[in-house]
Amino acid sequence: MKFSELNTYSRERLRAKLSAQAKKHGFKSGKDHPNYRGGIKTSREGYVSVLIGSKYIKRARLVMAEYIGRYLKPNEIAHHINGIRDDDRIENLRLFDSNSSHTKHHHKLRKLSKLMLEA
């Protein structure tokens, strides 16, 4: 495929053409790819996400949803109490109703640790 041809293709058509060429040359994708990890990935920040359908969802949110018996609202935060981001045990998770209350919690913790260091 020539570079000049790229502009003449729609996104879907281009994706299909490139995918067909990749398969022709033996490239694998999805579950067949050697780097596939069973639908589980860890972000640079250390959060573990699980593939559900076609979306990755943070495992902490899934654990909390299972525990409370409903899906979490988009604004709700599953907080890791001990700060270890891949420790998704329910004993280590706390639910905040908003990002604002989660941020206030972290400010209180910083203030407390600062007071402890000064003493």
C-alpha positions in Angstrom: 0.0 0.0 0.0 1.3 3.4 -1.0 1.2 6.4 1.3 -0.9 8.3 -1.2 -3.6 5.6 -1.0 -4.1 6.2 2.7 -6.2 9.3 2.3 -8.6 7.6 -0.1 -9.7 5.0 2.4 -12.3 5.5 5.2 -11.0 4.6 8.7 -12.9 1.3 8.7 -11.8 0.3 5.3 -8.2 1.2 6.1 -8.3 -0.8 9.3 -9.7 -3.8 7.5 -7.1 -3.6 4.8 -4.2 -3.3 7.3 -5.7 -6.1 9.4 -5.9 -8.3 6.3 -2.3 -7.5 5.4 -1.2 -8.3 9.0 -2.9 -11.7 9.0 -1.4 -12.4 5.6 2.1 -11.9 7.1 1.4 -14.0 10.2 0.7 -11.2 12.8 -1.7 -12.2 15.5 -4.1 -10.1 17.5 -6.3 -10.4 20.6 -6.2 -13.8 22.3 -3.9 -15.2 19.7 -1.2 -12.6 20.3 1.8 -13.8 22.4 1.5 -10.8 24.7 -2.1 -11.4 25.6 -2.5 -11.6 29.4 -6.0 -13.0 29.7 -7.7 -9.6 29.6 -5.9 -8.3 32.7 -3.5 -5.3 32.5 -1.7 -3.1 35.0 -1.4 0.7 34.4 1.7 2.7 34.9 0.2 4.0 38.1 -0.2 0.4 39.4 -4.0 -0.1 39.0 -5.2 -3.5 37.7 -7.9 -3.4 35.1 -10.0 -6.3 33.7 -11.4 -6.7 30.2 -15.2 -6.8 30.4 -16.7 -7.0 26.9 -14.6 -4.5 24.9 -13.7 -2.2 27.9 -11.1 -2.4 30.6 -12.6 -1.6 34.1 -10.5 -1.1 37.2 -10.6 -4.3 39.3 -11.1 -2.3 42.6 -14.4 -0.9 41.1 -15.5 -4.4 40.3 -14.7 -5.7 43.8 -16.5 -2.8 45.4 -19.6 -3.2 43.1 -19.8 -6.9 44.0 -19.6 -6.1 47.7 -22.3 -3.4 47.7 -24.5 -5.3 45.2 -24.8 -2.7 42.5 -22.7 -0.9 39.8 -20.7 2.1 41.0 -21.8 5.4 39.7 -19.3 7.2 37.4 -18.5 9.8 40.1 -17.9 7.2 42.9 -14.3 6.4 43.8 -12.9 3.0 45.2 -10.1 4.2 47.4 -7.2 1.9 48.5 -6.8 2.4 52.2 -3.2 1.2 52.5 -2.1 3.0 49.3 -1.1 -0.2 47.5 -3.0 0.1 44.2 -3.1 -3.5 43.2 -4.4 -4.7 46.7 -8.0 -5.0 45.8 -9.2 -6.9 48.9 -12.5 -5.5 50.1 -10.9 -4.8 53.6 -8.5 -2.4 51.8 -11.2 -0.6 49.8 -13.3 2.4 50.8 -16.0 4.0 48.7 -16.2 7.7 48.3 -19.3 9.3 46.8 -17.4 11.9 44.8 -13.9 12.9 43.8 -14.3 16.0 46.1 -14.7 13.9 49.2 -11.8 11.6 48.1 -9.6 14.6 47.7 -10.6 16.0 51.1 -9.6 12.7 52.6 -6.2 12.9 51.1 -5.7 16.5 52.3 -6.6 15.3 55.9 -4.0 12.5 55.6 -1.3 14.9 54.4 -2.1 17.3 57.2 -2.0 14.6 59.8 1.3 13.1 58.5 2.8 16.6 58.5 1.8 17.2 62.2 3.2 13.8 63.1 6.6 14.6 61.5 6.8 17.9 63.3 6.1 16.3 66.7 
